[in-house]
Amino acid sequence: MGIVRILFSLYGRIGRTTYVALIVLNIVASAALHEAFGGGPSSTEEPTLVALVLSLMLSYVGIASAVKRFHDRDKSGWWLLLPLGLFFIAAATAFGQGLATRPQPSLESSGIALALAGMGIAVSFWQAIELLFFGPIGPGDGSVNRFGTRIALFEDADPAPARQDADPFPGAGGPPAPEPPRPARRVAPPPLAGVQRGFGRRGLT
């Protein structure tokens, strides 16, 4: 279930090494799929429903891995939709203004669409840098954040440091139990000066 969770789950975290490995695997699988079904030199079949399903699966794996990498940065996976939203608004602005100002779109609408598209490109570029080159974010040493602990195909190149409260005695059931406190010894008060001690009717005087 570990590899299935890494590939398809939208929950949990992955480090940079695992993320890069998933990107490489996705690229290789996409190239092989194109070679087999997409009209490559050795392609023997036309694109089919199987090829469409596999393409959608690879796209989902790419999205899921990016979401988990955002979690490692202590961010919601919804950040992945920010550049897509900017591109969509830019396209809608250009298309809508183009219909309203036929046959020639206005320079103002074209400028707004280009600005939004540029913002989308800038955000996409920054997200790629952040996911590929930045380490984990979390309270303290970053070993745990609000999205839990990491899941990995293998040891990441940037593992989070060990937590200070980690068990220093692994496999031994934890540290030895502390000894119970010893009762304090009772010390008699010193005798009062000038008072003779003796037994009488009123007791000790």
Secondary structure by P-SEA (a helix, b strand, c coil): caaaaacccccccccaaaaaaaaaaaaaaaaaaaacccccccccccccaaaaaaaaaaaaaaaaaaaaaaaaacccccccaaaaaaaaaaaaaaaaaaaaccccccaaaaaaaaaaaaaaaaaaaaaaaaacccccccccccccccccccccccccccccccccccccccccccccccccccbbbbbbccccccbbbbbcccccc
